[in-house]
């Protein structure tokens, strides 16, 4: 499963970013069967789950991002998104998308999000 993450960058506290993850080599029907998620890893920390969306659209969020982040998917475009609002320095990390499904799982290459104070 090949994924390509994009959309990271440098933003000030209180700002917003939208991450995107594409699955260019998956066909649409296969993409629809996958559970998808965003994870992040800050320096010196373990990778943690930020948000996930199941194949049938159920969403779950880490407590630290509830009310600020929104995960969504567009299966027709084979894309996963993470809208991040009210960002703070604690959100600084490399963000990875992940897909898990009937034909295995895979990770995107990571995109850096840096929030300045």
Secondary structure by P-SEA (a helix, b strand, c coil): cbbbbcbbbbbcccbbbbbbbbcccccaaaaaacccbbbbbcccccccccccccccbbbbbcccccccbbbbbcccccbbbbbbcccccccccbbbbbbbcccccccccbbbbbbcc
